[in-house]
Amino acid sequence: MNKTFSSSSQIGVVSTFSELVHTDFKEEMNALCWYRNLDGDFKEIVNQLSLKENITEVSPEDLIALQLSEKGNRAREIILNDLQLLTEFGASPSLNLLKCYERDDEFDFISTDVYSFHVDRSPIATDTFLCTYHGAASDIIPNSQAEQKILIPEIRAKLKELHDGAEEDFEDFLKENFFDLHYQLHEGAEPINLGQMHLWRLAVDHPKQQVKPCIHRAPKENDGEYRLLLIC
């Protein structure tokens, strides 16, 4: 087992799907990992899929139609089982073949794309689930090692220049444009890479949340390599 995961106060490590969905977040722990060493050829699946856009959703029917080796078939069974487990739990999982996400380069002092460290927000109680089967994997960071970008004086001053409404509407402006969801790492901060094949559950900012939401980011993709990512 990865020592970084088991020694981190931010991460809880479980061994079953039931534990993953029924273990409560508490104190500093806002990420749960169903740690797995999977015997399957996920690269074979990626090589047979067709990328139609930078992000292409792959349906179960798309997977079932592939002609695969024994190890490729094992990988397919794992993905289909993950999709089924999450669907039966009440989530809406999506399997994506990814070349890259859209970049937000409108401003040079703040970005609101998924490559920026950020938290997810929802009006209802929910969690983010994700698993990288192939390609670069996402990172998380302990909340103590980052701060909201909107609280950094230089960034806040520039955001106030952008805001053309009343002073009392400024906080709403920050939320409406998702600026408040993004974080800057402290000097010396050490992100934790989520690795391949493990199924993760990350805390989301919602009205009933008892812990701080999990700060995470999408990785810079490896040259010439697509990601195969389950997310919901």
C-alpha positions in Angstrom: 0.0 0.0 0.0 1.2 3.5 -0.8 2.8 4.9 2.4 1.8 8.5 1.3 -1.8 7.5 1.4 -1.8 5.6 4.6 0.3 8.2 6.5 -1.7 11.2 5.4 -4.2 12.7 7.8 -6.2 13.9 4.8 -6.7 10.4 3.3 -8.7 7.4 4.6 -7.8 4.1 2.9 -10.5 1.4 2.5 -10.6 -2.0 0.9 -14.2 -2.3 -0.4 -16.7 -0.2 -2.3 -19.1 -0.4 0.7 -16.5 1.1 3.0 -15.7 3.8 0.4 -19.3 5.1 0.3 -20.3 4.6 3.9 -17.2 5.9 5.7 -17.7 9.4 7.1 -15.3 12.2 6.4 -14.0 13.7 9.7 -11.6 16.3 11.0 -8.8 16.7 8.3 -9.8 13.6 6.4 -11.7 14.7 3.2 -10.5 12.1 0.7 -11.2 8.4 0.8 -9.2 5.9 -1.4 -10.4 2.4 -2.3 -6.8 1.2 -2.8 -6.5 -1.4 -5.6 -3.9 -3.3 -7.6 -5.8 -4.3 -10.7 -4.8 -6.9 -13.2 -6.0 -5.6 -16.5 -4.7 -4.0 -19.6 -6.4 -0.5 -19.7 -4.0 0.7 -22.3 -5.4 -1.8 -24.8 -8.8 -0.3 -24.2 -7.5 3.3 -24.8 -5.8 2.2 -28.0 -9.0 0.8 -29.4 -11.3 3.7 -28.5 -11.7 6.7 -30.8 -11.3 10.3 -29.6 -14.0 12.4 -31.3 -13.3 15.6 -29.4 -10.8 16.6 -26.7 -13.2 14.8 -24.3 -15.2 11.8 -25.5 -17.7 10.0 -23.3 -17.4 6.3 -23.6 -20.6 4.3 -23.0 -20.8 0.7 -21.6 -22.0 -0.3 -25.1 -18.7 1.2 -26.6 -16.7 -0.9 -24.2 -18.6 -4.1 -24.8 -18.1 -3.7 -28.6 -14.3 -3.9 -28.3 -12.4 -7.0 -29.3 -9.9 -7.5 -26.4 -7.3 -9.9 -25.2 -7.8 -11.7 -21.8 -6.1 -8.8 -19.9 -8.0 -6.2 -21.9 -11.2 -8.0 -21.1 -10.3 -8.1 -17.4 -9.8 -4.3 -17.5 -13.2 -3.9 -19.3 -14.9 -6.0 -16.6 -13.4 -3.8 -13.9 -14.6 -0.6 -15.5 -18.1 -1.9 -16.1 -18.3 -3.1 -12.5 -17.2 0.3 -11.2 -19.9 2.0 -13.4 -22.5 -0.4 -12.1 -21.5 0.0 -8.4 -21.7 3.8 -8.6 -24.9 3.7 -10.6 -26.6 1.4 -8.1 -25.4 3.7 -5.3 -27.3 6.5 -6.9 -24.4 8.4 -8.6 -24.2 9.3 -12.3 -20.7 8.1 -13.4 -19.2 9.1 -16.7 -16.2 7.3 -18.4 -14.2 9.8 -20.4 -11.4 9.4 -22.9 -9.4 12.6 -22.5 -6.9 14.4 -24.6 -7.2 17.7 -22.6 -9.6 20.0 -20.9 -10.4 23.5 -22.0 -8.0 26.1 -20.6 -9.1 29.4 -19.0 -6.5 32.0 -19.9 -8.7 35.1 -19.8 -6.8 36.6 -16.9 -3.1 36.3 -16.1 -3.6 36.4 -12.3 -6.3 33.8 -11.8 -7.6 30.8 -13.7 -10.9 28.9 -13.2 -10.1 25.7 -15.2 -9.7 22.3 -13.7 -5.9 22.4 -14.0 -6.0 25.0 -11.2 -6.3 23.7 -7.6 -9.9 24.0 -6.7 -12.8 22.5 -4.8 -16.2 21.3 -6.1 -19.4 22.9 -4.9 -23.0 21.5 -4.9 -26.3 22.8 -3.6 -27.1 19.3 -2.4 -25.2 16.7 -0.3 -23.0 14.8 -2.7 -19.4 13.6 -3.2 -17.0 13.6 -6.2 -15.9 10.1 -7.3 -13.0 9.5 -9.7 -10.6 6.8 -10.9 -7.9 7.2 -13.5 -7.4 3.9 -15.3 -4.8 5.1 -17.8 -2.7 8.2 -18.2 -1.8 11.0 -15.8 -3.7 11.1 -12.5 -5.1 14.0 -10.5 -3.5 15.6 -7.4 -4.9 16.7 -4.1 -3.5 18.9 -1.4 -4.1 19.2 2.4 -6.2 22.3 3.1 -3.6 23.5 5.5 -1.1 23.9 2.6 -3.2 26.2 0.4 -5.4 29.3 0.6 -8.3 30.7 -1.4 -6.9 32.9 -4.1 -9.6 35.5 -3.4 -8.0 36.1 0.0 -4.6 37.0 -1.4 -4.5 40.8 -1.4 -3.0 41.3 -4.9 -5.5 38.9 -6.5 -8.4 40.3 -4.5 -7.5 43.9 -5.6 -7.5 42.9 -9.3 -10.8 41.1 -8.9 -12.3 44.3 -7.4 -11.1 46.1 -10.5 -13.1 43.6 -12.6 -16.2 44.0 -10.6 -18.3 46.9 -11.8 -21.2 46.5 -9.4 -21.9 47.6 -5.8 -19.5 46.8 -3.0 -22.1 44.7 -1.2 -22.4 42.5 -4.4 -18.7 41.7 -4.6 -18.9 38.3 -2.7 -21.7 37.2 -5.0 -19.6 38.2 -8.0 -16.8 36.0 -6.8 -19.1 33.0 -6.4 -21.0 33.6 -9.6 -17.7 33.5 -11.5 -16.3 30.5 -9.5 -13.3 32.6 -8.3 -13.8 31.5 -4.7 -13.4 27.8 -5.6 -9.7 28.2 -6.5 -6.6 27.9 -4.3 -3.0 28.9 -4.3 -0.5 26.5 -2.7 1.8 27.7 0.1 5.5 27.7 -0.5 6.8 24.2 0.1 3.4 22.6 -0.3 3.5 18.9 -1.4 0.6 17.7 -3.5 -0.4 14.0 -3.4 -0.9 12.2 -6.7 -3.9 10.0 -6.7 -2.3 7.3 -8.9 -4.0 4.9 -11.3 -6.7 2.3 -10.7 -7.7 3.5 -7.2 -11.3 4.7 -6.8 -11.5 7.9 -4.9 -14.2 9.8 -3.0 -13.6 13.5 -2.4 -15.5 15.9 -0.1 -17.5 18.5 -1.9 -18.5 22.0 -0.6 -22.3 21.7 0.1 -24.6 23.0 2.9 -24.5 19.8 5.0 -20.7 19.2 4.7 -19.0 18.6 8.0 -15.4 18.9 6.8 -13.5 21.2 4.5 -13.9 20.3 0.8 -11.0 18.5 -0.9 -8.7 20.7 -2.9 -7.7 19.0 -6.1 -6.7 19.5 -9.7 -6.5 17.8 -13.1 -3.0 16.8 -14.2 -1.1 18.1 -17.1 -1.5 15.3 -19.6 1.5 13.3 -20.7 2.6 14.0 -24.3 0.9 11.7 -26.8 -1.1 9.8 -24.1 -4.8 9.9 -23.5 -6.4 9.6 -20.1 -9.1 7.1 -19.3 -11.1 8.6 -16.4 -14.2 7.6 -14.5 -15.8 10.6 -12.8 -19.0 11.6 -11.1 
